[in-house]
Amino acid sequence: MSGAAEDGRRIVVLSGPSGSGKSTIVDRLMAKPPVSLQKSVSATTRSMRAGETNGEDYWFLPDEEFQTKRRDGEFLEVAEVHKSGFWYGTLRSEIKRATDQNRWAFLEIDVEGALNVMREYPEAVTIFLTTPSLEEYENRLRGRGTETDEVIRRRLETTREELKLADRYQYQVINDNLDRAVEDIAEILTSRETELHA
């Protein structure tokens, strides 16, 4: 199939620092999609956690297989996240999967990955999700109670760097109210869908 999906106009990229609420917003949008969405499943070299499903939460790949696919150009974007030693990436086959089903490919990826997607698909819809302040990020991260002070410090450093690149995105959505943030993103997508059919 040729056309809008292949040139990137029906690819949507959502990025934002840890604690910005990306996962919750993705879940809300997938539960009641404003346009026909296909969530892109990222690949990772980290181990599967309890309750996770291969092909649904992530494609869990052994490091060797991941690096082979990377060398063979099968990834649209890859990154080692938070200097953790674990690799994450978006397989090109995920974009094709959405295209084949005549759906939008919905990528929830970090800023580094998003910049790679923008280079390859400048027509993609790119949205940066933010909270009102850096202090709010820190409060949300600490509120999870799952990370050490050192991990939180590293993530806040990453956040400061990511915020510097927010203006590279077509849209910035402030998540100070979950319902409104979901609504804002839904409006962006329905507006773009209308343009594509005009």
MODELLER restraints for C-alpha pairs under 7 A, 6 or more apart:
rsr = mdl.restraints
at = mdl.atoms
rsr.add(forms.Gaussian(group=physical.xy_distance, feature=features.Distance(at['CA:1:A'], at['CA:100:A']), mean=6.99, stdev=0.5))
rsr.add(forms.Gaussian(group=physical.xy_distance, feature=features.Distance(at['CA:4:A'], at['CA:10:A']), mean=6.11, stdev=0.5))
rsr.add(forms.Gaussian(group=physical.xy_distance, feature=features.Distance(at['CA:5:A'], at['CA:11:A']), mean=6.68, stdev=0.5))
rsr.add(forms.Gaussian(group=physical.xy_distance, feature=features.Distance(at['CA:5:A'], at['CA:99:A']), mean=5.73, stdev=0.5))
rsr.add(forms.Gaussian(group=physical.xy_distance, feature=features.Distance(at['CA:7:A'], at['CA:121:A']), mean=6.37, stdev=0.5))
rsr.add(forms.Gaussian(group=physical.xy_distance, feature=features.Distance(at['CA:7:A'], at['CA:123:A']), mean=6.80, stdev=0.5))
rsr.add(forms.Gaussian(group=physical.xy_distance, feature=features.Distance(at['CA:8:A'], at['CA:121:A']), mean=4.96, stdev=0.5))
rsr.add(forms.Gaussian(group=physical.xy_distance, feature=features.Distance(at['CA:8:A'], at['CA:122:A']), mean=6.98, stdev=0.5))
rsr.add(forms.Gaussian(group=physical.xy_distance, feature=features.Distance(at['CA:8:A'], at['CA:123:A']), mean=5.08, stdev=0.5))
rsr.add(forms.Gaussian(group=physical.xy_distance, feature=features.Distance(at['CA:8:A'], at['CA:124:A']), mean=4.70, stdev=0.5))
rsr.add(forms.Gaussian(group=physical.xy_distance, feature=features.Distance(at['CA:9:A'], at['CA:123:A']), mean=4.95, stdev=0.5))
rsr.add(forms.Gaussian(group=physical.xy_distance, feature=features.Distance(at['CA:9:A'], at['CA:124:A']), mean=4.94, stdev=0.5))
rsr.add(forms.Gaussian(group=physical.xy_distance, feature=features.Distance(at['CA:9:A'], at['CA:125:A']), mean=6.78, stdev=0.5))
rsr.add(forms.Gaussian(group=physical.xy_distance, feature=features.Distance(at['CA:10:A'], at['CA:104:A']), mean=4.76, stdev=0.5))
rsr.add(forms.Gaussian(group=physical.xy_distance, feature=features.Distance(at['CA:10:A'], at['CA:105:A']), mean=6.52, stdev=0.5))
rsr.add(forms.Gaussian(group=physical.xy_distance, feature=features.Distance(at['CA:10:A'], at['CA:124:A']), mean=6.53, stdev=0.5))
rsr.add(forms.Gaussian(group=physical.xy_distance, feature=features.Distance(at['CA:11:A'], at['CA:104:A']), mean=5.48, stdev=0.5))
rsr.add(forms.Gaussian(group=physical.xy_distance, feature=features.Distance(at['CA:11:A'], at['CA:105:A']), mean=4.77, stdev=0.5))
rsr.add(forms.Gaussian(group=physical.xy_distance, feature=features.Distance(at['CA:11:A'], at['CA:106:A']), mean=6.17, stdev=0.5))
rsr.add(forms.Gaussian(group=physical.xy_distance, feature=features.Distance(at['CA:11:A'], at['CA:124:A']), mean=4.99, stdev=0.5))
rsr.add(forms.Gaussian(group=physical.xy_distance, feature=features.Distance(at['CA:11:A'], at['CA:125:A']), mean=6.17, stdev=0.5))
rsr.add(forms.Gaussian(group=physical.xy_distance, feature=features.Distance(at['CA:12:A'], at['CA:104:A']), mean=7.00, stdev=0.5))
rsr.add(forms.Gaussian(group=physical.xy_distance, feature=features.Distance(at['CA:12:A'], at['CA:105:A']), mean=6.23, stdev=0.5))
rsr.add(forms.Gaussian(group=physical.xy_distance, feature=features.Distance(at['CA:12:A'], at['CA:106:A']), mean=5.05, stdev=0.5))
rsr.add(forms.Gaussian(group=physical.xy_distance, feature=features.Distance(at['CA:12:A'], at['CA:107:A']), mean=6.12, stdev=0.5))
rsr.add(forms.Gaussian(group=physical.xy_distance, feature=features.Distance(at['CA:12:A'], at['CA:124:A']), mean=5.78, stdev=0.5))
rsr.add(forms.Gaussian(group=physical.xy_distance, feature=features.Distance(at['CA:12:A'], at['CA:125:A']), mean=4.61, stdev=0.5))
rsr.add(forms.Gaussian(group=physical.xy_distance, feature=features.Distance(at['CA:12:A'], at['CA:126:A']), mean=5.84, stdev=0.5))
rsr.add(forms.Gaussian(group=physical.xy_distance, feature=features.Distance(at['CA:13:A'], at['CA:106:A']), mean=6.19, stdev=0.5))
rsr.add(forms.Gaussian(group=physical.xy_distance, feature=features.Distance(at['CA:13:A'], at['CA:107:A']), mean=4.78, stdev=0.5))
rsr.add(forms.Gaussian(group=physical.xy_distance, feature=features.Distance(at['CA:13:A'], at['CA:108:A']), mean=5.98, stdev=0.5))
rsr.add(forms.Gaussian(group=physical.xy_distance, feature=features.Distance(at['CA:13:A'], at['CA:109:A']), mean=7.00, stdev=0.5))
rsr.add(forms.Gaussian(group=physical.xy_distance, feature=features.Distance(at['CA:13:A'], at['CA:114:A']), mean=6.70, stdev=0.5))
rsr.add(forms.Gaussian(group=physical.xy_distance, feature=features.Distance(at['CA:13:A'], at['CA:125:A']), mean=6.17, stdev=0.5))
rsr.add(forms.Gaussian(group=physical.xy_distance, feature=features.Distance(at['CA:13:A'], at['CA:126:A']), mean=4.77, stdev=0.5))
rsr.add(forms.Gaussian(group=physical.xy_distance, feature=features.Distance(at['CA:13:A'], at['CA:127:A']), mean=6.07, stdev=0.5))
rsr.add(forms.Gaussian(group=physical.xy_distance, feature=features.Distance(at['CA:14:A'], at['CA:107:A']), mean=6.16, stdev=0.5))
rsr.add(forms.Gaussian(group=physical.xy_distance, feature=features.Distance(at['CA:14:A'], at['CA:108:A']), mean=4.85, stdev=0.5))
rsr.add(forms.Gaussian(group=physical.xy_distance, feature=features.Distance(at['CA:14:A'], at['CA:109:A']), mean=6.40, stdev=0.5))
rsr.add(forms.Gaussian(group=physical.xy_distance, feature=features.Distance(at['CA:14:A'], at['CA:126:A']), mean=6.23, stdev=0.5))
rsr.add(forms.Gaussian(group=physical.xy_distance, feature=features.Distance(at['CA:14:A'], at['CA:127:A']), mean=4.95, stdev=0.5))
rsr.add(forms.Gaussian(group=physical.xy_distance, feature=features.Distance(at['CA:14:A'], at['CA:128:A']), mean=5.97, stdev=0.5))
rsr.add(forms.Gaussian(group=physical.xy_distance, feature=features.Distance(at['CA:15:A'], at['CA:108:A']), mean=5.99, stdev=0.5))
rsr.add(forms.Gaussian(group=physical.xy_distance, feature=features.Distance(at['CA:15:A'], at['CA:109:A']), mean=5.50, stdev=0.5))
rsr.add(forms.Gaussian(group=physical.xy_distance, feature=features.Distance(at['CA:15:A'], at['CA:110:A']), mean=5.37, stdev=0.5))
rsr.add(forms.Gaussian(group=physical.xy_distance, feature=features.Distance(at['CA:15:A'], at['CA:111:A']), mean=6.00, stdev=0.5))
rsr.add(forms.Gaussian(group=physical.xy_distance, feature=features.Distance(at['CA:15:A'], at['CA:127:A']), mean=6.40, stdev=0.5))
rsr.add(forms.Gaussian(group=physical.xy_distance, feature=features.Distance(at['CA:15:A'], at['CA:128:A']), mean=4.99, stdev=0.5))
rsr.add(forms.Gaussian(group=physical.xy_distance, feature=features.Distance(at['CA:15:A'], at['CA:129:A']), mean=6.02, stdev=0.5))
rsr.add(forms.Gaussian(group=physical.xy_distance, feature=features.Distance(at['CA:16:A'], at['CA:22:A']), mean=6.80, stdev=0.5))
rsr.add(forms.Gaussian(group=physical.xy_distance, feature=features.Distance(at['CA:16:A'], at['CA:110:A']), mean=6.77, stdev=0.5))
rsr.add(forms.Gaussian(group=physical.xy_distance, feature=features.Distance(at['CA:16:A'], at['CA:128:A']), mean=5.45, stdev=0.5))
rsr.add(forms.Gaussian(group=physical.xy_distance, feature=features.Distance(at['CA:16:A'], at['CA:129:A']), mean=4.72, stdev=0.5))
rsr.add(forms.Gaussian(group=physical.xy_distance, feature=features.Distance(at['CA:16:A'], at['CA:130:A']), mean=5.98, stdev=0.5))
rsr.add(forms.Gaussian(group=physical.xy_distance, feature=features.Distance(at['CA:17:A'], at['CA:159:A']), mean=5.29, stdev=0.5))
rsr.add(forms.Gaussian(group=physical.xy_distance, feature=features.Distance(at['CA:17:A'], at['CA:162:A']), mean=6.90, stdev=0.5))
rsr.add(forms.Gaussian(group=physical.xy_distance, feature=features.Distance(at['CA:18:A'], at['CA:155:A']), mean=6.97, stdev=0.5))
rsr.add(forms.Gaussian(group=physical.xy_distance, feature=features.Distance(at['CA:19:A'], at['CA:137:A']), mean=5.56, stdev=0.5))
rsr.add(forms.Gaussian(group=physical.xy_distance, feature=features.Distance(at['CA:19:A'], at['CA:140:A']), mean=5.52, stdev=0.5))
rsr.add(forms.Gaussian(group=physical.xy_distance, feature=features.Distance(at['CA:19:A'], at['CA:141:A']), mean=5.62, stdev=0.5))
rsr.add(forms.Gaussian(group=physical.xy_distance, feature=features.Distance(at['CA:20:A'], at['CA:129:A']), mean=6.41, stdev=0.5))
rsr.add(forms.Gaussian(group=physical.xy_distance, feature=features.Distance(at['CA:20:A'], at['CA:130:A']), mean=5.61, stdev=0.5))
rsr.add(forms.Gaussian(group=physical.xy_distance, feature=features.Distance(at['CA:20:A'], at['CA:131:A']), mean=5.80, stdev=0.5))
rsr.add(forms.Gaussian(group=physical.xy_distance, feature=features.Distance(at['CA:20:A'], at['CA:137:A']), mean=6.66, stdev=0.5))
rsr.add(forms.Gaussian(group=physical.xy_distance, feature=features.Distance(at['CA:20:A'], at['CA:175:A']), mean=6.91, stdev=0.5))
rsr.add(forms.Gaussian(group=physical.xy_distance, feature=features.Distance(at['CA:25:A'], at['CA:182:A']), mean=6.06, stdev=0.5))
rsr.add(forms.Gaussian(group=physical.xy_distance, feature=features.Distance(at['CA:29:A'], at['CA:182:A']), mean=6.87, stdev=0.5))
rsr.add(forms.Gaussian(group=physical.xy_distance, feature=features.Distance(at['CA:34:A'], at['CA:186:A']), mean=5.41, stdev=0.5))
rsr.add(forms.Gaussian(group=physical.xy_distance, feature=features.Distance(at['CA:34:A'], at['CA:189:A']), mean=6.90, stdev=0.5))
rsr.add(forms.Gaussian(group=physical.xy_distance, feature=features.Distance(at['CA:34:A'], at['CA:190:A']), mean=6.20, stdev=0.5))
rsr.add(forms.Gaussian(group=physical.xy_distance, feature=features.Distance(at['CA:35:A'], at['CA:189:A']), mean=6.70, stdev=0.5))
rsr.add(forms.Gaussian(group=physical.xy_distance, feature=features.Distance(at['CA:35:A'], at['CA:190:A']), mean=6.26, stdev=0.5))
rsr.add(forms.Gaussian(group=physical.xy_distance, feature=features.Distance(at['CA:36:A'], at['CA:103:A']), mean=5.09, stdev=0.5))
rsr.add(forms.Gaussian(group=physical.xy_distance, feature=features.Distance(at['CA:36:A'], at['CA:104:A']), mean=5.99, stdev=0.5))
rsr.add(forms.Gaussian(group=physical.xy_distance, feature=features.Distance(at['CA:37:A'], at['CA:103:A']), mean=5.36, stdev=0.5))
rsr.add(forms.Gaussian(group=physical.xy_distance, feature=features.Distance(at['CA:37:A'], at['CA:104:A']), mean=4.72, stdev=0.5))
rsr.add(forms.Gaussian(group=physical.xy_distance, feature=features.Distance(at['CA:37:A'], at['CA:105:A']), mean=6.24, stdev=0.5))
rsr.add(forms.Gaussian(group=physical.xy_distance, feature=features.Distance(at['CA:37:A'], at['CA:106:A']), mean=6.26, stdev=0.5))
rsr.add(forms.Gaussian(group=physical.xy_distance, feature=features.Distance(at['CA:38:A'], at['CA:98:A']), mean=5.57, stdev=0.5))
rsr.add(forms.Gaussian(group=physical.xy_distance, feature=features.Distance(at['CA:38:A'], at['CA:103:A']), mean=5.91, stdev=0.5))
rsr.add(forms.Gaussian(group=physical.xy_distance, feature=features.Distance(at['CA:38:A'], at['CA:104:A']), mean=5.81, stdev=0.5))
rsr.add(forms.Gaussian(group=physical.xy_distance, feature=features.Distance(at['CA:38:A'], at['CA:105:A']), mean=5.14, stdev=0.5))
rsr.add(forms.Gaussian(group=physical.xy_distance, feature=features.Distance(at['CA:38:A'], at['CA:106:A']), mean=5.77, stdev=0.5))
rsr.add(forms.Gaussian(group=physical.xy_distance, feature=features.Distance(at['CA:39:A'], at['CA:105:A']), mean=6.13, stdev=0.5))
rsr.add(forms.Gaussian(group=physical.xy_distance, feature=features.Distance(at['CA:39:A'], at['CA:106:A']), mean=4.69, stdev=0.5))
rsr.add(forms.Gaussian(group=physical.xy_distance, feature=features.Distance(at['CA:39:A'], at['CA:107:A']), mean=6.46, stdev=0.5))
rsr.add(forms.Gaussian(group=physical.xy_distance, feature=features.Distance(at['CA:40:A'], at['CA:94:A']), mean=5.62, stdev=0.5))
rsr.add(forms.Gaussian(group=physical.xy_distance, feature=features.Distance(at['CA:40:A'], at['CA:105:A']), mean=6.09, stdev=0.5))
rsr.add(forms.Gaussian(group=physical.xy_distance, feature=features.Distance(at['CA:40:A'], at['CA:106:A']), mean=5.51, stdev=0.5))
rsr.add(forms.Gaussian(group=physical.xy_distance, feature=features.Distance(at['CA:40:A'], at['CA:107:A']), mean=5.30, stdev=0.5))
rsr.add(forms.Gaussian(group=physical.xy_distance, feature=features.Distance(at['CA:41:A'], at['CA:55:A']), mean=6.72, stdev=0.5))
rsr.add(forms.Gaussian(group=physical.xy_distance, feature=features.Distance(at['CA:41:A'], at['CA:56:A']), mean=6.52, stdev=0.5))
rsr.add(forms.Gaussian(group=physical.xy_distance, feature=features.Distance(at['CA:41:A'], at['CA:57:A']), mean=6.59, stdev=0.5))
rsr.add(forms.Gaussian(group=physical.xy_distance, feature=features.Distance(at['CA:41:A'], at['CA:58:A']), mean=5.42, stdev=0.5))
rsr.add(forms.Gaussian(group=physical.xy_distance, feature=features.Distance(at['CA:41:A'], at['CA:59:A']), mean=6.71, stdev=0.5))
rsr.add(forms.Gaussian(group=physical.xy_distance, feature=features.Distance(at['CA:41:A'], at['CA:94:A']), mean=6.88, stdev=0.5))
rsr.add(forms.Gaussian(group=physical.xy_distance, feature=features.Distance(at['CA:42:A'], at['CA:58:A']), mean=5.20, stdev=0.5))
rsr.add(forms.Gaussian(group=physical.xy_distance, feature=features.Distance(at['CA:42:A'], at['CA:59:A']), mean=6.17, stdev=0.5))
rsr.add(forms.Gaussian(group=physical.xy_distance, feature=features.Distance(at['CA:42:A'], at['CA:88:A']), mean=6.60, stdev=0.5))
rsr.add(forms.Gaussian(group=physical.xy_distance, feature=features.Distance(at['CA:42:A'], at['CA:89:A']), mean=5.55, stdev=0.5))
rsr.add(forms.Gaussian(group=physical.xy_distance, feature=features.Distance(at['CA:42:A'], at['CA:90:A']), mean=4.98, stdev=0.5))
rsr.add(forms.Gaussian(group=physical.xy_distance, feature=features.Distance(at['CA:43:A'], at['CA:58:A']), mean=5.39, stdev=0.5))
rsr.add(forms.Gaussian(group=physical.xy_distance, feature=features.Distance(at['CA:43:A'], at['CA:59:A']), mean=4.34, stdev=0.5))
rsr.add(forms.Gaussian(group=physical.xy_distance, feature=features.Distance(at['CA:43:A'], at['CA:60:A']), mean=5.89, stdev=0.5))
rsr.add(forms.Gaussian(group=physical.xy_distance, feature=features.Distance(at['CA:43:A'], at['CA:61:A']), mean=6.72, stdev=0.5))
rsr.add(forms.Gaussian(group=physical.xy_distance, feature=features.Distance(at['CA:43:A'], at['CA:88:A']), mean=5.51, stdev=0.5))
rsr.add(forms.Gaussian(group=physical.xy_distance, feature=features.Distance(at['CA:43:A'], at['CA:89:A']), mean=5.25, stdev=0.5))
rsr.add(forms.Gaussian(group=physical.xy_distance, feature=features.Distance(at['CA:43:A'], at['CA:90:A']), mean=6.21, stdev=0.5))
rsr.add(forms.Gaussian(group=physical.xy_distance, feature=features.Distance(at['CA:44:A'], at['CA:58:A']), mean=6.61, stdev=0.5))
rsr.add(forms.Gaussian(group=physical.xy_distance, feature=features.Distance(at['CA:44:A'], at['CA:59:A']), mean=6.25, stdev=0.5))
rsr.add(forms.Gaussian(group=physical.xy_distance, feature=features.Distance(at['CA:44:A'], at['CA:60:A']), mean=5.29, stdev=0.5))
rsr.add(forms.Gaussian(group=physical.xy_distance, feature=features.Distance(at['CA:44:A'], at['CA:61:A']), mean=5.97, stdev=0.5))
rsr.add(forms.Gaussian(group=physical.xy_distance, feature=features.Distance(at['CA:44:A'], at['CA:86:A']), mean=6.98, stdev=0.5))
rsr.add(forms.Gaussian(group=physical.xy_distance, feature=features.Distance(at['CA:44:A'], at['CA:87:A']), mean=5.45, stdev=0.5))
rsr.add(forms.Gaussian(group=physical.xy_distance, feature=features.Distance(at['CA:44:A'], at['CA:88:A']), mean=4.34, stdev=0.5))
rsr.add(forms.Gaussian(group=physical.xy_distance, feature=features.Distance(at['CA:44:A'], at['CA:89:A']), mean=6.55, stdev=0.5))
rsr.add(forms.Gaussian(group=physical.xy_distance, feature=features.Distance(at['CA:45:A'], at['CA:60:A']), mean=6.00, stdev=0.5))
rsr.add(forms.Gaussian(group=physical.xy_distance, feature=features.Distance(at['CA:45:A'], at['CA:61:A']), mean=5.24, stdev=0.5))
rsr.add(forms.Gaussian(group=physical.xy_distance, feature=features.Distance(at['CA:45:A'], at['CA:62:A']), mean=5.65, stdev=0.5))
rsr.add(forms.Gaussian(group=physical.xy_distance, feature=features.Distance(at['CA:45:A'], at['CA:63:A']), mean=5.32, stdev=0.5))
rsr.add(forms.Gaussian(group=physical.xy_distance, feature=features.Distance(at['CA:45:A'], at['CA:66:A']), mean=6.92, stdev=0.5))
rsr.add(forms.Gaussian(group=physical.xy_distance, feature=features.Distance(at['CA:45:A'], at['CA:86:A']), mean=5.50, stdev=0.5))
rsr.add(forms.Gaussian(group=physical.xy_distance, feature=features.Distance(at['CA:45:A'], at['CA:87:A']), mean=5.40, stdev=0.5))
rsr.add(forms.Gaussian(group=physical.xy_distance, feature=features.Distance(at['CA:45:A'], at['CA:88:A']), mean=6.77, stdev=0.5))
rsr.add(forms.Gaussian(group=physical.xy_distance, feature=features.Distance(at['CA:46:A'], at['CA:60:A']), mean=6.94, stdev=0.5))
rsr.add(forms.Gaussian(group=physical.xy_distance, feature=features.Distance(at['CA:46:A'], at['CA:86:A']), mean=5.52, stdev=0.5))
rsr.add(forms.Gaussian(group=physical.xy_distance, feature=features.Distance(at['CA:47:A'], at['CA:60:A']), mean=6.90, stdev=0.5))
rsr.add(forms.Gaussian(group=physical.xy_distance, feature=features.Distance(at['CA:48:A'], at['CA:60:A']), mean=6.70, stdev=0.5))
rsr.add(forms.Gaussian(group=physical.xy_distance, feature=features.Distance(at['CA:54:A'], at['CA:60:A']), mean=6.04, stdev=0.5))
rsr.add(forms.Gaussian(group=physical.xy_distance, feature=features.Distance(at['CA:69:A'], at['CA:75:A']), mean=6.93, stdev=0.5))
rsr.add(forms.Gaussian(group=physical.xy_distance, feature=features.Distance(at['CA:74:A'], at['CA:91:A']), mean=5.82, stdev=0.5))
rsr.add(forms.Gaussian(group=physical.xy_distance, feature=features.Distance(at['CA:74:A'], at['CA:92:A']), mean=5.78, stdev=0.5))
rsr.add(forms.Gaussian(group=physical.xy_distance, feature=features.Distance(at['CA:75:A'], at['CA:89:A']), mean=6.44, stdev=0.5))
rsr.add(forms.Gaussian(group=physical.xy_distance, feature=features.Distance(at['CA:75:A'], at['CA:90:A']), mean=5.56, stdev=0.5))
rsr.add(forms.Gaussian(group=physical.xy_distance, feature=features.Distance(at['CA:75:A'], at['CA:91:A']), mean=4.33, stdev=0.5))
rsr.add(forms.Gaussian(group=physical.xy_distance, feature=features.Distance(at['CA:75:A'], at['CA:92:A']), mean=5.39, stdev=0.5))
rsr.add(forms.Gaussian(group=physical.xy_distance, feature=features.Distance(at['CA:76:A'], at['CA:90:A']), mean=5.56, stdev=0.5))
rsr.add(forms.Gaussian(group=physical.xy_distance, feature=features.Distance(at['CA:76:A'], at['CA:91:A']), mean=5.81, stdev=0.5))
rsr.add(forms.Gaussian(group=physical.xy_distance, feature=features.Distance(at['CA:76:A'], at['CA:92:A']), mean=5.35, stdev=0.5))
rsr.add(forms.Gaussian(group=physical.xy_distance, feature=features.Distance(at['CA:76:A'], at['CA:117:A']), mean=6.72, stdev=0.5))
rsr.add(forms.Gaussian(group=physical.xy_distance, feature=features.Distance(at['CA:77:A'], at['CA:89:A']), mean=5.41, stdev=0.5))
rsr.add(forms.Gaussian(group=physical.xy_distance, feature=features.Distance(at['CA:77:A'], at['CA:90:A']), mean=5.53, stdev=0.5))
rsr.add(forms.Gaussian(group=physical.xy_distance, feature=features.Distance(at['CA:77:A'], at['CA:113:A']), mean=5.18, stdev=0.5))
rsr.add(forms.Gaussian(group=physical.xy_distance, feature=features.Distance(at['CA:77:A'], at['CA:116:A']), mean=5.98, stdev=0.5))
rsr.add(forms.Gaussian(group=physical.xy_distance, feature=features.Distance(at['CA:77:A'], at['CA:117:A']), mean=6.78, stdev=0.5))
rsr.add(forms.Gaussian(group=physical.xy_distance, feature=features.Distance(at['CA:78:A'], at['CA:87:A']), mean=6.99, stdev=0.5))
rsr.add(forms.Gaussian(group=physical.xy_distance, feature=features.Distance(at['CA:78:A'], at['CA:88:A']), mean=5.65, stdev=0.5))
rsr.add(forms.Gaussian(group=physical.xy_distance, feature=features.Distance(at['CA:78:A'], at['CA:89:A']), mean=4.02, stdev=0.5))
rsr.add(forms.Gaussian(group=physical.xy_distance, feature=features.Distance(at['CA:78:A'], at['CA:90:A']), mean=6.62, stdev=0.5))
rsr.add(forms.Gaussian(group=physical.xy_distance, feature=features.Distance(at['CA:78:A'], at['CA:113:A']), mean=6.25, stdev=0.5))
rsr.add(forms.Gaussian(group=physical.xy_distance, feature=features.Distance(at['CA:79:A'], at['CA:87:A']), mean=5.69, stdev=0.5))
rsr.add(forms.Gaussian(group=physical.xy_distance, feature=features.Distance(at['CA:79:A'], at['CA:88:A']), mean=5.54, stdev=0.5))
rsr.add(forms.Gaussian(group=physical.xy_distance, feature=features.Distance(at['CA:79:A'], at['CA:89:A']), mean=6.30, stdev=0.5))
rsr.add(forms.Gaussian(group=physical.xy_distance, feature=features.Distance(at['CA:79:A'], at['CA:113:A']), mean=6.73, stdev=0.5))
rsr.add(forms.Gaussian(group=physical.xy_distance, feature=features.Distance(at['CA:80:A'], at['CA:86:A']), mean=5.65, stdev=0.5))
rsr.add(forms.Gaussian(group=physical.xy_distance, feature=features.Distance(at['CA:80:A'], at['CA:87:A']), mean=4.40, stdev=0.5))
rsr.add(forms.Gaussian(group=physical.xy_distance, feature=features.Distance(at['CA:80:A'], at['CA:88:A']), mean=6.28, stdev=0.5))
rsr.add(forms.Gaussian(group=physical.xy_distance, feature=features.Distance(at['CA:81:A'], at['CA:87:A']), mean=6.38, stdev=0.5))
rsr.add(forms.Gaussian(group=physical.xy_distance, feature=features.Distance(at['CA:81:A'], at['CA:88:A']), mean=6.94, stdev=0.5))
rsr.add(forms.Gaussian(group=physical.xy_distance, feature=features.Distance(at['CA:95:A'], at['CA:105:A']), mean=5.76, stdev=0.5))
rsr.add(forms.Gaussian(group=physical.xy_distance, feature=features.Distance(at['CA:98:A'], at['CA:104:A']), mean=6.05, stdev=0.5))
rsr.add(forms.Gaussian(group=physical.xy_distance, feature=features.Distance(at['CA:98:A'], at['CA:105:A']), mean=5.23, stdev=0.5))
rsr.add(forms.Gaussian(group=physical.xy_distance, feature=features.Distance(at['CA:111:A'], at['CA:162:A']), mean=6.33, stdev=0.5))
rsr.add(forms.Gaussian(group=physical.xy_distance, feature=features.Distance(at['CA:118:A'], at['CA:124:A']), mean=6.71, stdev=0.5))
rsr.add(forms.Gaussian(group=physical.xy_distance, feature=features.Distance(at['CA:125:A'], at['CA:170:A']), mean=6.83, stdev=0.5))
rsr.add(forms.Gaussian(group=physical.xy_distance, feature=features.Distance(at['CA:126:A'], at['CA:169:A']), mean=5.23, stdev=0.5))
rsr.add(forms.Gaussian(group=physical.xy_distance, feature=features.Distance(at['CA:126:A'], at['CA:170:A']), mean=5.36, stdev=0.5))
rsr.add(forms.Gaussian(group=physical.xy_distance, feature=features.Distance(at['CA:126:A'], at['CA:171:A']), mean=6.33, stdev=0.5))
rsr.add(forms.Gaussian(group=physical.xy_distance, feature=features.Distance(at['CA:127:A'], at['CA:169:A']), mean=5.82, stdev=0.5))
rsr.add(forms.Gaussian(group=physical.xy_distance, feature=features.Distance(at['CA:127:A'], at['CA:170:A']), mean=6.23, stdev=0.5))
rsr.add(forms.Gaussian(group=physical.xy_distance, feature=features.Distance(at['CA:127:A'], at['CA:171:A']), mean=4.75, stdev=0.5))
rsr.add(forms.Gaussian(group=physical.xy_distance, feature=features.Distance(at['CA:127:A'], at['CA:172:A']), mean=5.66, stdev=0.5))
rsr.add(forms.Gaussian(group=physical.xy_distance, feature=features.Distance(at['CA:128:A'], at['CA:166:A']), mean=6.12, stdev=0.5))
rsr.add(forms.Gaussian(group=physical.xy_distance, feature=features.Distance(at['CA:128:A'], at['CA:169:A']), mean=6.20, stdev=0.5))
rsr.add(forms.Gaussian(group=physical.xy_distance, feature=features.Distance(at['CA:128:A'], at['CA:171:A']), mean=6.22, stdev=0.5))
rsr.add(forms.Gaussian(group=physical.xy_distance, feature=features.Distance(at['CA:128:A'], at['CA:172:A']), mean=4.72, stdev=0.5))
rsr.add(forms.Gaussian(group=physical.xy_distance, feature=features.Distance(at['CA:128:A'], at['CA:173:A']), mean=6.18, stdev=0.5))
rsr.add(forms.Gaussian(group=physical.xy_distance, feature=features.Distance(at['CA:129:A'], at['CA:172:A']), mean=5.93, stdev=0.5))
rsr.add(forms.Gaussian(group=physical.xy_distance, feature=features.Distance(at['CA:129:A'], at['CA:173:A']), mean=4.97, stdev=0.5))
rsr.add(forms.Gaussian(group=physical.xy_distance, feature=features.Distance(at['CA:129:A'], at['CA:174:A']), mean=5.93, stdev=0.5))
rsr.add(forms.Gaussian(group=physical.xy_distance, feature=features.Distance(at['CA:129:A'], at['CA:175:A']), mean=6.62, stdev=0.5))
rsr.add(forms.Gaussian(group=physical.xy_distance, feature=features.Distance(at['CA:130:A'], at['CA:173:A']), mean=6.21, stdev=0.5))
rsr.add(forms.Gaussian(group=physical.xy_distance, feature=features.Distance(at['CA:130:A'], at['CA:174:A']), mean=4.84, stdev=0.5))
rsr.add(forms.Gaussian(group=physical.xy_distance, feature=features.Distance(at['CA:130:A'], at['CA:175:A']), mean=5.85, stdev=0.5))
rsr.add(forms.Gaussian(group=physical.xy_distance, feature=features.Distance(at['CA:131:A'], at['CA:137:A']), mean=6.74, stdev=0.5))
rsr.add(forms.Gaussian(group=physical.xy_distance, feature=features.Distance(at['CA:131:A'], at['CA:174:A']), mean=5.32, stdev=0.5))
rsr.add(forms.Gaussian(group=physical.xy_distance, feature=features.Distance(at['CA:131:A'], at['CA:175:A']), mean=5.07, stdev=0.5))
rsr.add(forms.Gaussian(group=physical.xy_distance, feature=features.Distance(at['CA:131:A'], at['CA:176:A']), mean=5.92, stdev=0.5))
rsr.add(forms.Gaussian(group=physical.xy_distance, feature=features.Distance(at['CA:132:A'], at['CA:174:A']), mean=6.48, stdev=0.5))
rsr.add(forms.Gaussian(group=physical.xy_distance, feature=features.Distance(at['CA:132:A'], at['CA:176:A']), mean=6.32, stdev=0.5))
rsr.add(forms.Gaussian(group=physical.xy_distance, feature=features.Distance(at['CA:141:A'], at['CA:152:A']), mean=6.82, stdev=0.5))
rsr.add(forms.Gaussian(group=physical.xy_distance, feature=features.Distance(at['CA:173:A'], at['CA:181:A']), mean=6.42, stdev=0.5))
rsr.add(forms.Gaussian(group=physical.xy_distance, feature=features.Distance(at['CA:174:A'], at['CA:181:A']), mean=6.59, stdev=0.5))
rsr.add(forms.Gaussian(group=physical.xy_distance, feature=features.Distance(at['CA:175:A'], at['CA:181:A']), mean=5.32, stdev=0.5))
